[in-house]
Amino acid sequence: MKCAITSVAAALLLSGTSAFTVPQPTSISRSSACSPTTATTTAPSRLSTLFMGRAAAVRAATKGKTDAKKAKVNAFYGKKIIMAVKQGGSADVSANRQLGELIKQAKQNNVPVDNINRAIKRANEKDAGDFAESTFEAYGFGGASLIINVLSDNPNRSTADVKLAVGKNGGKIAESGSVLFMYDLKGKIEIPSEADEEELLMAAIDHDVDDMELVEGDEDGTSIVYTDPKEVGAMFEAVKSIGLEEGTKMSLVHVTKAAVEVTEEDFEKNMAIIDALEAYDDVDSIEHNMSN
């Protein structure tokens, strides 16, 4: 009898059962009290179910971030178009060059035509707000710095919101110019695929682009091209010429001159500041100097 108990214990140990797990059905066959015991264990399915649940959660979170980013881009160009119509005094692109350029950029960034038309119509309404751009500078944790780009029809509200989001999460608003000098303004072209550097370089030369830098994108299988702000339009045409127009986006961004790597704890704290800022509609984009 002692041998049988020992065999059962061994079978349970092999099946991964402990005081902290729910034992799976196990069949024990015995020919005699002390004869060799054979244990057949049903493999647990809980792990695969848990894995599938986590994978679904990751996919949902990624989709949520992508949708939020698209909404930000659409809102940004909507406000910029309203500004252009009001400042140019016309909704006619032939008479309002700034509006024409903005509509072109909006389409290149996949803003729906309906959104563009609604923004133009909105600009002609009497109660349409007067939007203005502003930039805030801030310090985070571990030597991190932030540039916060705002486009709002209510400067007092947006200023209060930015200061609250930064201060409440442990950051500090910096004096004007104390952070910006550590960044360069560059043109940025995001390509949703891997670009061949030599082919892209030849296309850039053909389009009279003198300054170009190709790097890996934020997501696997994507690319980013940085260029002089004055050449970003020509660089975009170069990208189009080699068949990479679909899904490609163009913008102007601040790029740090000296990236810093912060600890994981400081990174999470800095991301809390960024998440709080991105929750506000008036905040269009946030740039930072963190390398991780």
URZI-V467281 format. One record per run of one state. SS is the DSSP state (alpha for helix, beta for strand, coil for the rest). FROM is the first residue (numbers start at 1). LEN is the number of residues. Records with the same first field share a line. If there is no record, write none. Layout:
SS=FROM-LEN + FROM-LEN
This chain:
coil=1-1 + 15-11 + 30-8 + 42-4 + 89-8 + 109-4 + 124-8 + 140-5 + 153-2 + 169-3 + 174-6 + 192-5 + 207-5 + 217-6 + 228-1 + 242-7 + 257-3 + 261-3 + 279-4 + 289-1 + 291-2
alpha=2-13 + 46-43 + 97-12 + 113-11 + 155-14 + 180-3 + 197-10 + 229-13 + 264-15
beta=26-4 + 38-4 + 132-8 + 145-8 + 172-2 + 183-9 + 212-5 + 223-5 + 249-8 + 260-1 + 283-6 + 290-1
